[in-house]
Amino acid sequence: MLVNVSYNNKELTQKIDEEVGKPFPLKERWAMGGIGSPKLFITASSVEIRNLLILDNNLDSCNIELRPRGIIVRFRSLLETFALVIPYYKLTLYKGDMAVYSIYRDHHFIKVRSDTKAVQKFFKKLMDFKADNAPTQIDDL
């Protein structure tokens, strides 16, 4: 779900919390070594997201927040903040070219550069966390 999160809206916050869970408590954030990604530079995106990003002339960047049942990809356009809310069961990650990760949810996608060790370390943490919290597959039984 692609939403504008610039303004404090209780209904929207509740809807996001239902989809990906409430934010981690401070103690868990500390134990995990942080829940946010470094600054990620967007190289490509789906049409809806691209239409939002081309409204201004700034460098296209985003960040990812880990939640108990999913992730939130946030990016800015003009003076607005947008969020792509992705529960783990709809999240698909691909490591494409040498330094590009692709994040998919249904028909939305964002491709980001992974040219630093910090970005690669974060994506490893994300994939491990997704694997640990995924529901049991029929093949695992």
Backbone as a printed PyTorch tensor [residue, N CA C, xyz], in Angstrom:
tensor([[[  0.8440,  -1.1610,   0.0000],
         [  0.0000,   0.0000,   0.0000],
         [  0.8970,   1.2340,   0.0000]],

        [[  0.6840,   2.0990,  -0.9430],
         [  1.4430,   3.3380,  -1.1020],
         [  0.6030,   4.4760,  -0.5410]],

        [[  1.1160,   5.1370,   0.5310],
         [  0.3300,   6.1630,   1.2110],
         [  1.1810,   7.3950,   1.5070]],

        [[  0.4970,   8.5200,   1.6770],
         [  1.1390,   9.7580,   2.0740],
         [  1.1190,   9.8110,   3.6040]],

        [[  2.3070,   9.8460,   4.2210],
         [  2.3900,   9.8410,   5.6820],
         [  2.9270,  11.1660,   6.2220]],

        [[  2.7610,  12.2430,   5.4660],
         [  3.2810,  13.5460,   5.8720],
         [  2.5640,  14.1010,   7.0920]],

        [[  1.2970,  13.7870,   7.2380],
         [  0.4900,  14.3720,   8.2950],
         [  0.0910,  13.3030,   9.2970]],

        [[ -0.0990,  13.7010,  10.5460],
         [ -0.4540,  12.7830,  11.6070],
         [ -1.9270,  12.3910,  11.4700]],

        [[ -2.1770,  11.1670,  11.0360],
         [ -3.5290,  10.6690,  10.8220],
         [ -3.6720,   9.3670,  11.6110]],

        [[ -4.4940,   9.3740,  12.6630],
         [ -4.6170,   8.2100,  13.5340],
         [ -5.1450,   6.9840,  12.7980]],

        [[ -6.0900,   7.1770,  11.8970],
         [ -6.6630,   6.0470,  11.1570],
         [ -5.6180,   5.3940,  10.2690]],

        [[ -4.8150,   6.2140,   9.5790],
         [ -3.7700,   5.6900,   8.7070],
         [ -2.6790,   4.9840,   9.5150]],

        [[ -2.3050,   5.5770,  10.6550],
         [ -1.2980,   4.9540,  11.5220],
         [ -1.7880,   3.6030,  12.0210]],

        [[ -3.0560,   3.5150,  12.3830],
         [ -3.6380,   2.2530,  12.8530],
         [ -3.6490,   1.2180,  11.7300]],

        [[ -3.9670,   1.6460,  10.5130],
         [ -3.9980,   0.7450,   9.3650],
         [ -2.5920,   0.1950,   9.0680]],

        [[ -1.5710,   1.0680,   9.1570],
         [ -0.1900,   0.6370,   8.9300],
         [  0.2380,  -0.3300,  10.0300]],

        [[ -0.1090,  -0.0360,  11.2870],
         [  0.2440,  -0.9140,  12.4080],
         [ -0.4220,  -2.2800,  12.2810]],

        [[ -1.6450,  -2.3410,  11.7590],
         [ -2.3180,  -3.6180,  11.5420],
         [ -1.5990,  -4.4290,  10.4700]],

        [[ -1.0880,  -3.7530,   9.4610],
         [ -0.4590,  -4.4420,   8.3340],
         [  0.9370,  -4.9710,   8.6650]],

        [[  1.7780,  -4.1400,   9.3110],
         [  3.1760,  -4.5490,   9.5430],
         [  3.5580,  -4.5850,  11.0210]],

        [[  2.6470,  -4.3100,  11.9140],
         [  2.9380,  -4.3450,  13.3420],
         [  3.3760,  -2.9860,  13.8590]],

        [[  3.3000,  -2.8280,  15.1860],
         [  3.7380,  -1.5840,  15.8180],
         [  5.2640,  -1.5070,  15.8020]],

        [[  5.8350,  -0.3020,  15.9050],
         [  7.2950,  -0.1870,  15.9390],
         [  7.8870,  -0.9670,  17.1090]],

        [[  9.1300,  -1.4370,  16.9330],
         [  9.8120,  -2.1690,  17.9930],
         [ 10.0450,  -1.2610,  19.1950]],

        [[  9.9670,  -1.8240,  20.4050],
         [ 10.3340,  -1.0410,  21.5900],
         [ 11.8350,  -0.7070,  21.5690]],

        [[ 12.2190,   0.2890,  22.3260],
         [ 13.5970,   0.7730,  22.3210],
         [ 14.5920,  -0.3210,  22.6970]],

        [[ 14.2510,  -1.1530,  23.6620],
         [ 15.1510,  -2.2220,  24.1060],
         [ 15.4300,  -3.2120,  22.9710]],

        [[ 14.3880,  -3.5690,  22.2040],
         [ 14.5700,  -4.4930,  21.0810],
         [ 15.3650,  -3.8380,  19.9530]],

        [[ 15.1340,  -2.5530,  19.7030],
         [ 15.8970,  -1.8420,  18.6780],
         [ 17.3760,  -1.8850,  19.0080]],

        [[ 17.6920,  -1.6580,  20.2740],
         [ 19.0780,  -1.6690,  20.7200],
         [ 19.6800,  -3.0590,  20.5430]],

        [[ 18.9300,  -4.1050,  20.9220],
         [ 19.4130,  -5.4870,  20.8170],
         [ 19.6320,  -5.8970,  19.3620]],

        [[ 18.8080,  -5.3730,  18.4510],
         [ 18.9240,  -5.7250,  17.0320],
         [ 20.0290,  -4.9410,  16.3290]],

        [[ 20.5660,  -3.9320,  16.9910],
         [ 21.5790,  -3.0970,  16.3440],
         [ 20.9660,  -2.0740,  15.4050]],

        [[ 19.7450,  -1.6690,  15.6920],
         [ 19.0650,  -0.6790,  14.8560],
         [ 18.0600,  -1.3250,  13.9300]],

        [[ 17.0380,  -0.5580,  13.5410],
         [ 15.9920,  -1.0970,  12.6700],
         [ 15.8700,  -0.3080,  11.3730]],

        [[ 16.7120,   0.6960,  11.1950],
         [ 16.6230,   1.5270,  10.0020],
         [ 17.7940,   1.2870,   9.0650]],

        [[ 17.5560,   1.5250,   7.7980],
         [ 18.6080,   1.3570,   6.7990],
         [ 19.4090,   2.6440,   6.6700]],

        [[ 20.6040,   2.5540,   6.0920],
         [ 21.2780,   3.7910,   5.6940],
         [ 20.5270,   4.4230,   4.5230]],

        [[ 20.9580,   5.5850,   4.0810],
         [ 20.3170,   6.2520,   2.9470],
         [ 20.4980,   5.3990,   1.6990]],

        [[ 19.3890,   5.0680,   1.0340],
         [ 19.4090,   4.2250,  -0.1610],
         [ 19.0740,   5.0860,  -1.3770]],

        [[ 19.8610,   4.9640,  -2.4340],
         [ 19.6340,   5.7470,  -3.6460],
         [ 18.8340,   4.9210,  -4.6430]],

        [[ 17.7230,   5.4750,  -5.1070],
         [ 16.8030,   4.7720,  -6.0010],
         [ 17.3250,   4.8580,  -7.4390]],

        [[ 17.4320,   3.6940,  -8.0890],
         [ 17.8710,   3.6680,  -9.4860],
         [ 16.6950,   3.4790, -10.4450]],

        [[ 15.6450,   2.7890,  -9.9970],
         [ 14.4560,   2.5730, -10.8380],
         [ 13.2700,   2.3140,  -9.9180]],

        [[ 12.0620,   2.5040, -10.4580],
         [ 10.8670,   2.2530,  -9.6640],
         [  9.6740,   2.0300, -10.5840]],

        [[  8.5710,   1.5930,  -9.9780],
         [  7.3480,   1.3760, -10.7430],
         [  6.7590,   2.7250, -11.1560]],

        [[  5.7770,   2.7080, -12.0350],
         [  5.2340,   3.9270, -12.6390],
         [  4.6480,   4.8800, -11.5960]],

        [[  3.8510,   4.3650, -10.6560],
         [  3.2350,   5.2370,  -9.6490],
         [  4.2850,   5.9470,  -8.8030]],

        [[  5.2930,   5.2150,  -8.3820],
         [  6.3490,   5.8070,  -7.5580],
         [  7.1860,   6.7590,  -8.3870]],

        [[  7.5000,   6.3900,  -9.6230],
         [  8.2880,   7.2610, -10.5050],
         [  7.5630,   8.5850, -10.7330]],

        [[  6.2300,   8.5320, -10.9130],
         [  5.4550,   9.7630, -11.1140],
         [  5.5410,  10.6970,  -9.9010]],

        [[  5.6650,  10.1350,  -8.7110],
         [  5.8330,  10.9640,  -7.5200],
         [  7.2520,  11.5290,  -7.4380]],

        [[  8.2420,  10.7180,  -7.7950],
         [  9.6430,  11.1350,  -7.6510],
         [ 10.0580,  12.2010,  -8.6640]],

        [[  9.4450,  12.2150,  -9.8540],
         [  9.8740,  13.1810, -10.8700],
         [  9.2860,  14.5750, -10.6570]],

        [[  8.4610,  14.7430,  -9.6220],
         [  7.8690,  16.0530,  -9.3600],
         [  8.8970,  17.0780,  -8.8970]],

        [[  9.9980,  16.6220,  -8.3120],
         [ 11.0440,  17.5600,  -7.9020],
         [ 12.3840,  17.1460,  -8.5260]],

        [[ 13.3780,  18.0150,  -8.3880],
         [ 14.6730,  17.7720,  -9.0170],
         [ 15.7110,  17.2380,  -8.0430]],

        [[ 15.2890,  16.8060,  -6.8650],
         [ 16.2250,  16.2840,  -5.8840],
         [ 16.6800,  14.8760,  -6.2540]],

        [[ 17.7690,  14.4580,  -5.6300],
         [ 18.2780,  13.1010,  -5.8150],
         [ 17.2820,  12.1250,  -5.1910]],

        [[ 16.8990,  11.0900,  -5.9210],
         [ 15.9020,  10.1350,  -5.4320],
         [ 16.5370,   9.2080,  -4.4040]],

        [[ 16.0340,   9.2680,  -3.1760],
         [ 16.5550,   8.4060,  -2.1240],
         [ 15.4090,   7.9410,  -1.2360]],

        [[ 15.6800,   6.8730,  -0.4850],
         [ 14.6680,   6.3340,   0.4160],
         [ 15.3690,   5.6910,   1.6080]],

        [[ 14.5820,   5.2410,   2.5780],
         [ 15.1050,   4.4380,   3.6650],
         [ 14.0670,   3.3890,   4.0320]],

        [[ 14.5140,   2.3550,   4.7400],
         [ 13.6510,   1.2330,   5.0950],
         [ 13.6280,   1.0960,   6.6060]],

        [[ 12.4290,   0.9050,   7.1510],
         [ 12.2590,   0.6400,   8.5790],
         [ 11.7560,  -0.7770,   8.7650]],

        [[ 12.4110,  -1.5410,   9.6290],
         [ 11.9540,  -2.8880,   9.9510],
         [ 10.8170,  -2.8010,  10.9630]],

        [[  9.8140,  -3.6230,  10.7780],
         [  8.7110,  -3.7590,  11.7220],
         [  8.5610,  -5.2490,  12.0210]],

        [[  7.8170,  -5.6320,  13.0690],
         [  7.6880,  -7.0600,  13.4080],
         [  7.1070,  -7.9210,  12.2910]],

        [[  6.1680,  -7.3900,  11.5000],
         [  5.5300,  -8.2080,  10.4600],
         [  5.7340,  -7.6550,   9.0570]],

        [[  6.7150,  -6.7670,   8.8700],
         [  6.9360,  -6.2180,   7.5410],
         [  7.9280,  -5.0740,   7.5650]],

        [[  7.9870,  -4.3450,   6.4480],
         [  8.8860,  -3.2020,   6.3340],
         [  8.1010,  -2.0030,   5.8120]],

        [[  8.6690,  -0.8190,   6.0380],
         [  8.1190,   0.4120,   5.4780],
         [  9.2390,   1.1000,   4.7210]],

        [[  9.0310,   1.3300,   3.4170],
         [  9.9900,   2.0580,   2.5860],
         [  9.4730,   3.4810,   2.4790]],

        [[ 10.2590,   4.4390,   2.9840],
         [  9.8430,   5.8450,   2.9640],
         [ 10.6970,   6.6300,   1.9920]],

        [[ 10.0490,   7.5410,   1.2540],
         [ 10.7600,   8.4520,   0.3570],
         [ 10.0220,   9.7720,   0.3330]],

        [[ 10.7280,  10.8220,  -0.1010],
         [ 10.1490,  12.1710,  -0.1260],
         [ 10.0310,  12.6670,  -1.5580]],

        [[  8.9970,  13.4530,  -1.7870],
         [  8.8050,  14.1280,  -3.0520],
         [  8.1570,  15.4720,  -2.7620]],

        [[  8.7120,  16.5270,  -3.3190],
         [  8.3220,  17.8830,  -2.9750],
         [  8.4450,  18.0290,  -1.4570]],

        [[  7.4050,  18.4010,  -0.7610],
         [  7.4820,  18.5070,   0.6930],
         [  6.6680,  17.4190,   1.3870]],

        [[  6.3450,  16.3610,   0.6690],
         [  5.5250,  15.2760,   1.1910],
         [  6.3900,  14.0360,   1.4270]],

        [[  5.9930,  13.2180,   2.4060],
         [  6.6480,  11.9490,   2.6820],
         [  5.6850,  10.8280,   2.3340]],

        [[  6.1550,   9.8770,   1.5440],
         [  5.3370,   8.7440,   1.1260],
         [  5.9220,   7.4610,   1.6930]],

        [[  5.0560,   6.4770,   1.9310],
         [  5.4980,   5.1990,   2.4770],
         [  4.9120,   4.0600,   1.6570]],

        [[  5.7660,   3.1060,   1.3390],
         [  5.3330,   1.8600,   0.7080],
         [  5.3680,   0.8130,   1.8130]],

        [[  4.1940,   0.3870,   2.2730],
         [  4.0600,  -0.5400,   3.3900],
         [  3.9920,  -1.9570,   2.8270]],

        [[  4.9460,  -2.8150,   3.2620],
         [  5.0430,  -4.1650,   2.7000],
         [  5.1140,  -5.1910,   3.8290]],

        [[  4.0580,  -6.0040,   4.0160],
         [  4.1630,  -7.1070,   4.9820],
         [  5.1080,  -8.1800,   4.4320]],

        [[  5.7170,  -8.9640,   5.3310],
         [  6.7220,  -9.9440,   4.8970],
         [  6.1700, -10.9610,   3.9000]],

        [[  4.8900, -11.3380,   4.0330],
         [  4.3640, -12.3440,   3.1180],
         [  4.1920, -11.8100,   1.6930]],

        [[  4.2150, -10.4740,   1.5120],
         [  4.1370,  -9.9040,   0.1670],
         [  5.4750,  -9.3540,  -0.3040]],

        [[  6.4950,  -9.3800,   0.5600],
         [  7.8010,  -8.8270,   0.2350],
         [  8.6130,  -9.8060,  -0.6010]],

        [[  9.1300,  -9.3150,  -1.7210],
         [ 10.0360, -10.0960,  -2.5570],
         [ 11.2880,  -9.2660,  -2.7850]],

        [[ 12.4380,  -9.8540,  -2.4580],
         [ 13.7270,  -9.1790,  -2.6360],
         [ 14.5310,  -9.9040,  -3.6890]],

        [[ 15.1480,  -9.1410,  -4.5900],
         [ 16.0460,  -9.7070,  -5.5950],
         [ 17.3590,  -8.9550,  -5.5500]],

        [[ 18.4420,  -9.6760,  -5.6650],
         [ 19.7400,  -9.0320,  -5.8490],
         [ 20.0450,  -9.1950,  -7.3220]],

        [[ 19.8560,  -8.1370,  -8.0800],
         [ 20.0000,  -8.1950,  -9.5240],
         [ 21.4350,  -8.0130,  -9.9540]],

        [[ 21.7250,  -6.8740, -10.5400],
         [ 23.0740,  -6.5820, -10.9950],
         [ 24.0330,  -6.5720,  -9.8090]],

        [[ 25.2820,  -6.2330, -10.1170],
         [ 26.3180,  -6.3230,  -9.1010],
         [ 26.0020,  -5.5010,  -7.8520]],

        [[ 25.4050,  -4.3620,  -7.9830],
         [ 25.1730,  -3.5110,  -6.8170],
         [ 23.7550,  -2.9580,  -6.7910]],

        [[ 22.7460,  -3.7930,  -7.0860],
         [ 21.3610,  -3.3260,  -7.0900],
         [ 20.4720,  -4.3550,  -6.3940]],

        [[ 19.6630,  -3.8710,  -5.4400],
         [ 18.6300,  -4.7010,  -4.8120],
         [ 17.2760,  -4.2170,  -5.2900]],

        [[ 16.3620,  -5.1570,  -5.5470],
         [ 15.0010,  -4.8350,  -5.9660],
         [ 14.0340,  -5.2490,  -4.8700]],

        [[ 13.1400,  -4.3390,  -4.5060],
         [ 12.1410,  -4.5680,  -3.4630],
         [ 10.7720,  -4.5340,  -4.1340]],

        [[ 10.0310,  -5.6380,  -4.0490],
         [  8.7390,  -5.7380,  -4.7290],
         [  7.6090,  -5.9680,  -3.7350]],

        [[  6.4540,  -5.3540,  -4.0390],
         [  5.1750,  -5.6740,  -3.4060],
         [  4.1180,  -5.5670,  -4.4930]],

        [[  3.5030,  -6.6790,  -4.8420],
         [  2.4940,  -6.7230,  -5.8900],
         [  3.0090,  -6.0160,  -7.1500]],

        [[  2.4010,  -4.8900,  -7.5470],
         [  2.8330,  -4.2080,  -8.7650],
         [  3.7570,  -3.0260,  -8.4900]],

        [[  4.0720,  -2.7570,  -7.2210],
         [  5.0200,  -1.6900,  -6.8690],
         [  6.4200,  -2.2790,  -6.7300]],

        [[  7.4340,  -1.5470,  -7.1860],
         [  8.8070,  -1.9750,  -6.9400],
         [  9.7200,  -0.7640,  -6.8660]],

        [[ 10.8250,  -0.9460,  -6.1470],
         [ 11.8720,   0.0610,  -6.0350],
         [ 13.2050,  -0.6650,  -6.1460]],

        [[ 14.0860,  -0.1540,  -6.9910],
         [ 15.4420,  -0.7080,  -7.1060],
         [ 16.4070,   0.2940,  -6.5030]],

        [[ 17.2690,  -0.2010,  -5.5970],
         [ 18.2080,   0.6830,  -4.8960],
         [ 19.6430,   0.1980,  -5.0980]],

        [[ 20.5660,   1.1670,  -5.0640],
         [ 21.9900,   0.8690,  -5.1800],
         [ 22.5040,   0.3030,  -3.8630]],

        [[ 23.3370,  -0.7300,  -3.9400],
         [ 23.9380,  -1.2990,  -2.7320],
         [ 25.4520,  -1.3070,  -2.8930]],

        [[ 26.0320,  -0.1110,  -2.9580],
         [ 27.4540,  -0.0030,  -3.2470],
         [ 28.3120,   0.1510,  -1.9970]],

        [[ 27.7170,   0.0970,  -0.8110],
         [ 28.5110,   0.1940,   0.4160],
         [ 28.2750,  -1.0390,   1.2870]],

        [[ 29.2010,  -1.2920,   2.1850],
         [ 29.0840,  -2.4420,   3.0950],
         [ 27.8910,  -2.2760,   4.0360]],

        [[ 27.5980,  -1.0370,   4.4540],
         [ 26.4820,  -0.8030,   5.3700],
         [ 25.1490,  -1.2000,   4.7360]],

        [[ 24.9760,  -0.8860,   3.4620],
         [ 23.7320,  -1.2450,   2.7650],
         [ 23.6300,  -2.7630,   2.6230]],

        [[ 24.7150,  -3.4140,   2.2540],
         [ 24.7100,  -4.8710,   2.1020],
         [ 24.4440,  -5.5550,   3.4360]],

        [[ 25.0080,  -5.0240,   4.5150],
         [ 24.7910,  -5.5810,   5.8570],
         [ 23.3230,  -5.4340,   6.2570]],

        [[ 22.7080,  -4.2760,   5.9350],
         [ 21.3040,  -4.0750,   6.2740],
         [ 20.4160,  -5.0630,   5.5110]],

        [[ 20.6750,  -5.2730,   4.2100],
         [ 19.8400,  -6.1950,   3.4410],
         [ 20.0070,  -7.6310,   3.9340]],

        [[ 21.1940,  -7.9900,   4.4030],
         [ 21.3870,  -9.3190,   4.9950],
         [ 20.5480,  -9.4420,   6.2630]],

        [[ 20.5500,  -8.3820,   7.1000],
         [ 19.7360,  -8.3780,   8.3210],
         [ 18.2520,  -8.4950,   7.9620]],

        [[ 17.8190,  -7.7720,   6.9320],
         [ 16.4240,  -7.8080,   6.4920],
         [ 16.0270,  -9.2040,   6.0320]],

        [[ 16.8660,  -9.8410,   5.2190],
         [ 16.5420, -11.1880,   4.7250],
         [ 16.5250, -12.2080,   5.8580]],

        [[ 17.4600, -12.0930,   6.8100],
         [ 17.4670, -13.0000,   7.9590],
         [ 16.2280, -12.8120,   8.8180]],

        [[ 15.8430, -11.5530,   9.0530],
         [ 14.6750, -11.2670,   9.8700],
         [ 13.4020, -11.7570,   9.1860]],

        [[ 13.3240, -11.6060,   7.8740],
         [ 12.1610, -12.0910,   7.1200],
         [ 12.0660, -13.6140,   7.2320]],

        [[ 13.2100, -14.3060,   7.1060],
         [ 13.2220, -15.7660,   7.1910],
         [ 12.8170, -16.2460,   8.5870]],

        [[ 13.2600, -15.5430,   9.6230],
         [ 12.9270, -15.9370,  10.9940],
         [ 11.4520, -15.7330,  11.3110]],

        [[ 10.8200, -14.7250,  10.7070],
         [  9.4420, -14.3810,  11.0340],
         [  8.4260, -14.8480,  10.0010]],

        [[  8.8700, -15.5750,   9.0010],
         [  7.9390, -16.0670,   7.9730],
         [  7.1110, -17.2190,   8.5640]],

        [[  5.8650, -17.3490,   8.1350],
         [  5.0580, -18.4770,   8.5970],
         [  5.6530, -19.7950,   8.0930]],

        [[  5.3750, -20.8660,   8.8070],
         [  5.9070, -22.1710,   8.4480],
         [  5.3510, -22.6180,   7.0980]],

        [[  6.2470, -23.0220,   6.2270],
         [  5.8520, -23.5090,   4.9070],
         [  5.4820, -24.9810,   4.9870]],

        [[  4.6840, -25.4680,   4.0740],
         [  4.2730, -26.8680,   4.0570],
         [  5.4870, -27.7790,   3.8000]],

        [[  6.4730, -27.2830,   3.0590],
         [  7.6720, -28.0730,   2.7570],
         [  8.5470, -28.2770,   3.9880]],

        [[  8.4370, -27.3770,   4.9830],
         [  9.2580, -27.4720,   6.1960],
         [  8.7550, -28.5420,   7.1560]],

        [[  7.5330, -29.0010,   6.9670],
         [  6.9700, -29.9950,   7.9090],
         [  7.4630, -31.3810,   7.6400]]])
